[in-house]
Amino acid sequence: MTYVYNESTAVVGPLAAFAEPHTYDLCEPHARTLTAPRGWDVVRHEGEFEPPPPTTDDLVALAEAVREAARPAPPRPPADDQDPPGHPHSHTGRRGHLRVIPPNH
């Protein structure tokens, strides 16, 4: 599904073979029952929705996640080298795009 904003149109069609910005994958029941805002048109693909072509993207993403989880944590610095209490890094950890925030904040 994608939107053509300047024409107030939602377009529902088969899944793309590759990632495209500003498109959204829908399951078949939702693709068939999608409604658009008042004043908009919905253009639907006529016919059956075929499953997307085989891809290894999901398998590769899973393998990367497993690899990341299996990596040993970096060694912690000795207690005397750690940031003092109140320092921005003393209560949070950061790894890649994820951030750990303690529950008391």
Stockholm file with secondary structure:
# STOCKHOLM 1.0

chainA/1-105         MTYVYNESTAVVGPLAAFAEPHTYDLCEPHARTLTAPRGWDVVRHEGEFEPPPPTTDDLVALAEAVREAARPAPPRPPADDQDPPGHPHSHTGRRGHLRVIPPNH
#=GR chainA/1-105 SS CEEEGGGTEEEECSCCSSCCTTBCCCCHHHHHHCCCCTTCEEEECCSCCCCCCCCSHHHHHHHHHHHHHHSCCCCCCCGGGSCCTTSTTTSCEEETTEEECCTTC
#=GC SS_cons         CEEEGGGTEEEECSCCSSCCTTBCCCCHHHHHHCCCCTTCEEEECCSCCCCCCCCSHHHHHHHHHHHHHHSCCCCCCCGGGSCCTTSTTTSCEEETTEEECCTTC
//
